[in-house]
Amino acid sequence: MDDTLKAVGQLLIQSLPTFFIVLFLYFYLKQVFFGPLDRVLSQRREATEGARAQAAAALERAAAKAALYEEQLRAARNEIYKEQEEQRKLWRDQQSAQVAEARKSAESTVGGAKAEIAAEADAAKRSLASGTQSLADKITSAILQGRAA
């Protein structure tokens, strides 16, 4: 058993330089390779996150501007529709006024024509009345002359 312990002790003493070299290599690589690599990766991560944050902010600003433009466009359309409706109302009012004026003109023309027709009818009645009496006298005299003959 002593030989085994001596062999293990000898093996341990022989492995100490390798252990220290591995330990040194670990700290050396951590300091020289992995430290700068971690710094570069963290900077890259920060830059990426910063770019993402800037992109998100830009998207929010763009969405806000788009919403503002949509609102302005909607307001402009409403204003145009309002102006068109006012113009249509004005045209309807003008058309109604023209129709009313045409109706009054037609009514006055019809009234004048009725008065003229009534005057002509009265003149015709008077003419017939005076002509009727002379015609009746002629018929009576013709009948009386025909009996007398």
Stockholm file with secondary structure:
# STOCKHOLM 1.0

chainA/1-149         MDDTLKAVGQLLIQSLPTFFIVLFLYFYLKQVFFGPLDRVLSQRREATEGARAQAAAALERAAAKAALYEEQLRAARNEIYKEQEEQRKLWRDQQSAQVAEARKSAESTVGGAKAEIAAEADAAKRSLASGTQSLADKITSAILQGRAA
#=GR chainA/1-149 SS CHHHHHHHHHHHHHHHHHHHHHHHHHHHHIIIIIHHHHHHHHHHHHHHHHHHHHHHHHHHHHHHHHHHHHHHHHHHHHHHHHHHHHHHHHHHHHHHHHHHHHHHHHHHHHHHHHHHHHHHHHHHHHHHHHHHHHHHHHHHHHHHHHHHC
#=GC SS_cons         CHHHHHHHHHHHHHHHHHHHHHHHHHHHHIIIIIHHHHHHHHHHHHHHHHHHHHHHHHHHHHHHHHHHHHHHHHHHHHHHHHHHHHHHHHHHHHHHHHHHHHHHHHHHHHHHHHHHHHHHHHHHHHHHHHHHHHHHHHHHHHHHHHHHC
//
